[in-house]
């Protein structure tokens, strides 16, 4: 009635392995975002953690501009990470075919 449950179990195990591999790949990616013509440079990893920030010294005397550029760069970096996650998940789902065909 339900087909071969052993085959379905193997398929689910394969999908879990692929999901773990995908998560690992996502976490290892590095994204770099520049704001204000390169005056603020942020590096963020695939987990969404900021790993480095470089700020042009000319911004140190302009707190408001620095805050605006930092917010913009961090938001852009987070969008890049999320877009990468979505694209990777869609790619994984697109390659998973429970019916065995292509």
C-alpha positions as CSV (number, residue, x, y, z in Angstrom):
1,X,0.0,0.0,0.0
2,X,2.8,2.5,0.9
3,X,5.5,1.0,-1.3
4,X,8.9,0.1,0.0
5,X,9.4,1.8,3.3
6,X,13.1,0.8,3.3
7,X,13.6,2.8,0.1
8,X,11.8,5.8,1.6
9,X,14.0,5.5,4.7
10,X,17.1,5.5,2.6
11,X,15.9,8.5,0.7
12,X,15.2,10.4,3.9
13,X,18.7,9.5,5.2
14,X,20.2,10.8,2.0
15,X,18.3,14.1,2.3
16,X,19.4,14.5,5.9
17,X,23.0,14.0,4.8
18,X,22.6,16.5,2.0
19,X,21.1,19.0,4.5
20,X,24.1,18.6,6.9
21,X,26.5,19.0,4.0
22,X,24.7,22.1,2.8
23,X,24.7,23.6,6.3
24,X,28.4,23.1,6.5
25,X,29.0,24.7,3.1
26,X,26.8,27.7,4.0
27,X,28.7,28.2,7.2
28,X,32.1,28.2,5.5
29,X,31.2,30.9,3.0
30,X,32.5,34.4,3.4
31,X,30.8,37.6,2.2
32,X,32.3,41.0,1.9
33,X,30.3,44.2,1.7
34,X,31.5,47.8,1.2
35,X,29.5,50.9,2.0
36,X,30.1,54.6,1.4
37,X,32.4,53.9,-1.6
38,X,34.5,51.6,0.5
39,X,34.8,53.7,3.6
40,X,33.2,50.9,5.6
41,X,34.1,47.3,4.7
42,X,32.4,44.4,6.5
43,X,33.2,40.7,6.3
44,X,30.5,38.2,7.4
45,X,30.4,34.4,7.4
46,X,27.6,32.2,6.2
47,X,26.3,31.9,9.7
48,X,25.6,35.6,9.7
49,X,28.4,36.5,12.1
50,X,30.4,39.6,11.4
51,X,34.1,38.5,11.3
52,X,35.8,41.8,10.4
53,X,35.1,45.5,10.0
54,X,37.4,48.1,8.4
55,X,36.5,51.8,8.8
56,X,38.2,54.6,7.0
57,X,39.8,56.9,9.6
58,X,38.1,60.0,8.0
59,X,34.7,58.7,9.4
60,X,36.0,58.7,13.0
61,X,35.1,62.4,13.3
62,X,31.6,61.9,11.8
63,X,29.7,59.6,14.1
64,X,26.3,60.0,12.3
65,X,27.7,59.1,8.9
66,X,29.7,56.2,10.4
67,X,26.5,54.8,12.1
68,X,24.5,55.1,8.8
69,X,27.2,53.4,6.8
70,X,27.6,50.6,9.3
71,X,23.9,49.9,9.5
72,X,23.7,49.9,5.7
73,X,26.7,47.5,5.3
74,X,25.5,45.1,8.0
75,X,22.0,45.0,6.6
76,X,23.3,44.4,3.1
77,X,25.6,41.6,4.4
78,X,22.8,39.9,6.2
79,X,20.6,40.1,3.0
80,X,23.5,38.4,1.1
81,X,23.7,35.6,3.7
82,X,19.9,35.0,3.7
83,X,19.8,35.1,-0.1
84,X,22.6,32.5,-0.2
85,X,20.6,30.3,2.2
86,X,17.5,30.5,0.2
87,X,19.2,29.8,-3.1
88,X,21.0,26.8,-1.6
89,X,17.8,25.4,0.0
90,X,15.9,25.8,-3.3
91,X,18.8,24.1,-5.1
92,X,18.7,21.2,-2.7
93,X,14.9,20.9,-2.9
94,X,15.0,21.0,-6.7
95,X,17.5,18.1,-6.8
96,X,15.4,16.0,-4.4
97,X,12.9,13.9,-6.4
98,X,11.0,11.3,-4.3
99,X,9.8,9.6,-7.5
100,X,13.2,8.6,-8.7
101,X,13.0,10.4,-12.1
102,X,14.9,13.4,-13.3
